[in-house]
Amino acid sequence: MLLAILGALTLVFVVQLGRRWLRDPVRPRLEGVALSAVANFFDALGIGSFAPSTAYLKIRRLTPDELIPSTMIAGYTIATVTEAFVYITSIVVDPVLLVASILASSVGAVAGVILAPRLPVRAIQTTIGVGLLIAASLYALSNLGLMPGGGTATALPPSGLALVVAVSFALGILTNLGIGSFAPTLILLSLLGMDPRAAFPIMMGSAAFIFVASATTIVRTRPLDLSLVGGMAIGGAPAVLLAAYLIKSLPLHALRWGVVVVVAYAAVLMLRSAIRSRRRAGDPAAPAGPAVQAIEP
């Protein structure tokens, strides 16, 4: 049922994108295909695609800054939905945990449209960044056998399930501030004793529902770079399938150390964003950034 709903929503998005293209037909940009292939390969590994994509688009000046968020959301929606379908159908996880977490994240994303502008962005970025560094350190100690932790579970007791659902709701709100959910979800489930692979259906399912809902509105109502969107839509899905194969075939020990790397990387990016936001706030001559920040992993 979950996949049927996601498939129907994706079909609506594709129809809206097709109508937009018929009004303004353009050739997909090859550089967008390459960018999407690389970014979504790492996204499917849990590293995230928005931060590196934003940096690349800014450096190459492929599109105006104000069009970057909408272009990436629309361009990466097909790849994100592909991730959700692949991981949900191929990795075992408690269906109650899966559905509850996805629903909580989606409701949080909707609520965040109203709540997010009132939240202190820099304080949240700093807190999450430091928290992720601490969590990555604890998980590394667990991997070294210096403290208990880790596991192979695919389900949680009621208390753990309630915690994950609550965190998923909060992370859904924070997506409106450009703070992504991949790394926090990955480390939380791992520290709770679950197999890290079990986090991927939850992460990708939540992202897919948020993306497809946002992208459908974007292609109907907002300006975006259609040539880049077309290239991104083409390049992402094949890279996702390759990355998903690697995730499913990696031995659990290697995957656990991969969690440490991904979470530490996300923490550094989060803290760097907080520092840059603080500098911009203290410099009245600094240019204002885009209205929607790039989503970190």
N, C-alpha and C positions, 0 to 999 in steps of 0.2 A: 504493500500500500504506500509506504514511504517513497519508494522508487517510482511508483506510478504517478504520485503527485508531483514529484520532482520532474519527471519526464513531461508531464502536461505543462508545467510552468515553463520548462525549457522550450517547448514547442511554441508557446506564446511569444517568448523572447525572439526565437528565430524568425517567426512571422513578422514581428515588429522591425527587426533588423533588415529583413528582406524588403519591407515596404520603404524603409529609410533609404536603402541602397537604390531602389527603383526611382526614387525622387532625385537622387544625386549619385548616379553610377560612377564609381572610380575603380581603378585597378589596385588590388591588394599590394602593399609595399613589401618588397622582398626582405628589407631590413627588419620589418615587423615580424615576418615569419621566423627569422633567425633569432631575434630577441625573445620571442615567445617560446621557442623551442628550448633555449637555454634556461630562461627564467622559470618556466613551468616544470622542467626536469627537476630543478632544485626545490621548487614549491612542493612537488609530489613527494620529496624526501622529508618534508616538514620544515625546510629552511625559510620558505616564503619567497614570493616573487615581486611584491610591490616595491620594497626598498631598493633592490638592485635595478629594477626596471625604471623607477623614478630617477635614480642617479644617471642611468644610461641616457634616458630621454632628455635630461637636462644638459648633459655633457655634449650630446650630439645635436641638441636643439632641433629635434625632429618635429616638435609640435609646441605651441605656446604653453607656458606653465599652467595657465588656468584650464587647459583642456586635458592635462595629464591624468588627473584622477578619473574623469568620466571615460576617457579613452581606454585606460587600463581595465576598468571594471567591465566595460562592454567587450573589450578584446579578449579578456581572460575568462569570461563566463563559461564558454564551451569547455575549456580545459578544466576548469574547476568542477563542472558537472561530471566530466569524464572521471576525475579523481574520485568523486563521491560514488559513482556507479561501480568503479573497479574495486574500491576498498570495501564498500558495504557488501558486495556480493562475494568477495574472496577472503575476507578476514573475519574470524569468529569473534563476536562480542555480544554481550547480553543485550537482547533487543529492547528491553525496558530502559536500560542505561542509554542506549543509542538514541531511541526516540525521545526520551525525556530531555537529554542534553541538547539535541538539535532543536526541539521546541523551545527550550529555555533560552538558547542563544538567539533564535529568531525573534522571540518576543522581546528579549533585551535589546536587540538591534532596532526594533520599532520604537520601544520606549526611549531609547537613546537619542532619537531625533529631537525629542523635547528636553531630555535631561542633560545630554552631553554638553551643550553650550554653557551650562552653569557650573561645570566641574573644572577644578584647577588642573589643567593639562600637564604643566611641568612637574607638579608634585606627584601626580599619578605616574608619569613616565619615570621619575626618579625612584619612586617606591617599587614599582614593578621591576625596573632594571636591577636594583640592589637585591630584591627578592629572588630574581632569577639567578643571579650570581651565587647567592647563598644556596639555593636549591641545587644548582649544577654542582657545586662543591660537595654537598651532602651525597648526591647521587654518585659522584666520582669515588667518594670514600666507600660507598656501598659496593661499587664495582670492584674495588680493591680488597673487599672483605674486611674493612676496618670498622664497619658498623652495619647493623641489619638493614635490609631493604631489598628492593627488586622483587621480581616474581614473574609468574607465568599465568596469572589469573586472567580470565576473560569476563568476570563479573565482580560486583562489589556487594558488601553487606548494606543494609538499608542506610546506615549512618554515612558510609562512604558515597553511596548513590546520591543522598541528599546534598552532601558537600559538593560533588561534581556538578549537580544541577544548579546549585546556587552560584557557583563560580562561572558556569556557562552563561547564566543570565547576566552576571556582571560583565563578563567579557563581551557579550553581545552589545551591551551599552557602550563599552569602550571602543568598539569598532568605529563608531561615529567620530572618535577623536584620532583615528589613524593608529590605534594600538591593537595589534593583531592578537589572535587567540591561539595560534599554533603552538608556540613554545610553552606558554603557561599550561595548556591542556596536556601536552606531552609530558611535561615534568610532573604535573599533579598526579596523573594516572600511574606514572612509573613509580613515584614515591609511595603511592597507595598499594603497590604490590602487583599491579597489572602488567601483563606483557606489553611492551611499548607499541607493538603492532596494533593492539586493540585501540590505541588512541587515534589511529588514522581514519577509520570510518567515522568517528565522532567529529574529528577536526574537519575533514573534507565534506562531510554531510552538512555541518553547520555552515561552512563557507559557501557551499553550493546554493543553499536556500537563500542566504543573504545576498549573494551575487546576482542570482537570476531575478530576484525581486527588484533589486536596485537597477540592474542593467535594462530591464524592460521599461522602467520609467525613464531612464537616461536616453535610450534610443528614440523615445517618443517626444521628449520635451527639451533635451539639452544639446548644446553644440558639442561635437566631438570630431576627431580626425578619422573619417571613415576609411581612408586608405590604410592607416595603421591598424584600425580595428579589424579590417579584413585579413591583413597579414597575421595579426596575433591570433585570430580565430583559427586560421589554418595551421599554424606552427605548433600550437600548444598540446593538442590531444595526443599525437604520436609520441612526444617526449614524455608525457604523463605515463603512457603504457610501458615505456622502457623503465622509468623510475620505479613504477609499481612492481615490476618484475624483480628489480633489485631488492626492494624492501621485503618482499615475500621470500626471497631466497637467501637473505643474509642470516648468518647464525645469530642467535639471541645475544651472545656476549658482544659481538661486534656492534649490534644494533644499540645495545645499552650505552656503549661508549659514543656512538653516534648521537644519542640523546644529549649527552654532556656537551658535545661540540655545538650542536644546534642551539641549545639553550644558552650557552655562554655567548655565542655569536649574537643571539637575539638580545641578550642583556646589554652587551656593548652598544648595539645599535640604539637601544632604548635610552641608555644614559647619554649617548652622543646627541640624540634628538633633544633631550631635556636641556643639555648644556647649550645647544644652539638656540633653543627657544628662549633661554634665559638671556643669552647675549643679544638676541634681537629685541627682547623686551627692554633691555638697558640701553639700546642704541636707537635713538629716534630717527636717525638717518638710514637705518637698515631697511631694505625693501620688504614689504609684507609678502608672506608666502601665499600659496594658493589657498582658497577657502577650505578645501578638504585636504588633509595631510595624507601622505603616503602611508599605507598600512604596513606596519612593521611585522616581522614574523611572530 
